[in-house]
Structure formats: structure tokens, C-alpha cells
Amino acid sequence: MLTGVKLLVEGLARGLSATIGVTMLAAYAQGLKDGEALQWLHEQGWGVQDDEASVRAHVDFIGTRTFLVGRNWQTTTAVNTDADSYDPDLVHVCFVVKGCLFLQAGGETTEEVPAPYFFTYSARRPVRISAVDPYSCLFLGIPRERYVELAWVESQAPGPFLTTSRFRKVLIASLNASFESQIKEGQVGFHSWRRGVEDLLLATLADTNVRQSTNGQSPRDLHLARAHHLIEENFRDPAFSVRVLARDLNISLSQLHRIFADESNSVGVFIRRLRVERARTLLRSSDNSKSDRYRIAQESGFRSMRTMRRLLSQESAERKPAGD
């Protein structure tokens, strides 16, 4: 974290600028908005430039001198990270949760970073970030020594990267719950919680295609890869649907169906089959009680037992060889 660093804060509102002295010790903040949120981002080395009449932002974070986790939402901005403001011993990972960012490191080409991709940065590898639409992300900064078996996190920074690990969803849920619970340094269990967060991050990164990049991919291939990732991550949620998937991809339903046109299954069938297969797996160890069947339906992504039974029967009929 920062100690006694003077930073120029611009873009809190049109025409406002100020020089501030920052002393960040163990800290917790929830619900910083607009000017306060942007000031905090500046304190972390994020040189936010105002691309609109005003920038709107919201930040939650939990931090110490050697550890930082946070989440933020921002409107259209351009962000230049300031390498001199970073703790030189921290390496940061930023998961894009909603929307899309554009990323540039040094004189390299600009990379598109849509959800659910992530990127990394540090004092050694600062980045420039911009967005043309509102976006939200989760970010973590932990000591470099923790990445001893994952050297690519910094050496191949900034990415973007895409992880196939199911720990990603666990990590994001855990961080969101931590912000809502107002975890603070000094409370009983804080250091165990911190270690758990770091371990979850490392488990997520361990199952990552380190050479994944959005450059060189056609728009269809990029959308298809993101669609498969979001489906695998969310099909167990009964509220997840083809319409929700299109919304999360920021494309129309007709576009989504065209993307899957050359696949062996339509997007709806693909989601349904994942749910059916999960239900079959869980039913093998079920006690066959009504309450257990209801639980399985919910955990497989079905809104009701009736829907689960109907689709299981339909799938069995489709699998049955002709003439039987």
C-alpha cells in the first residue's frame, strides 16, 4: 500500500484537481462513490482521466501494507497506472466481471479484455486501461513471493488470460461475501481469511491457459469461447437462461443463435444437456426422497422437479436406439 506519497487527483469533477498526501495503513472501505472512489483509485496509482463531464465510480476494498482486494464499477474512463505508486513487492490480478476493458502495456498493441477474462500488472509491468462503456472488476494484490510456482503471472503480464478453473466462481463469491461482511484487519481470523483468499487465487490461476489472448480471434470465436465459459460457470443456476447469456455477452439473441449455428448443438440444447447430465450424476447417489429430488433439480439448474423429470425422459428417449 502507499505511505506518504503525493498524488495529483484529476477528473473527480470537471475542472477539479488537488494534490494530496496519502497515508494508507490497514484499511477498510465500503461503498466509496464517485469523487471518493476516484480519489482512492488515484491513491493506488490508477491515474483516472475524465472522458465525460464527470466520472462515476464505486469502490469497496480491504487492504493492508502487503495485501489488497477490491471491487470497482466505473463509467467510461481512461486509466494510466503509475508504476511508482505500486508497492514493488505486490503483483496484481484483475478479473473483469461485467463489461469490457481495453488494455495496453508500454508500446504494445491494445488488447480487448471482456468478461470473464483477467489481466495482471505490477510496478514492473504497469498498464493503461480504457473503457467505452461501464464495467466492473475484482482485483487482488498479493506478495510476489506467493507466485513462486506461477511466474507467468508477472512475466507474461498483462495478458489477457482466461481461466477454466471452477475456483474462479468460488473466489469471486468469497470476495463479494467478504466485502458485504466488512472483514477488517485485527479481527479474529483475519490472517487465516487472508491466506485463504490468496490460496483461492493461486488455485484459480493454476488452471489457466497462459497463452490465451483475444488478438487473432474472430469476433465469433471470441464470443463462442466466452459463451462456453459462462455456460459452464452458470448452468447450475435455475435463473440462468439463453436470454441471460446474451445479455452477459452484450449481444442480441439472434447474434447468439448465429454464433452457435455451426456447433453440434444449439445454445439452448447445450445448456439443457449439461443440466440433464448433472442431474443424472446426482441421482445415482440420491436416496430418492422427494426432498432429495427437489435438491437435485435445484442444483442442476432446473426450476422444478417436473421439468427435470420431463427433460430426463426426453433425453432418454432421444438416446434410445431406433427399433427398440
Beta strands, then each sheet from edge to edge (+ up, - down):
strand 1: 3-10
strand 2: 17-23
strand 3: 27-33
strand 4: 46-50
strand 5: 57-64
strand 6: 67-74
strand 7: 77-81
strand 8: 90-98
strand 9: 100-104
strand 10: 111-114
strand 11: 118-122
strand 12: 128-131
strand 13: 135-143
strand 14: 162-163
strand 15: 208-209
sheet 1: 1+ 2-
sheet 2: 3+ 5- 6+ 13- 8+ 11-
sheet 3: 4+ 7- 12+ 9- 10+
sheet 4: 14+ 15-
end
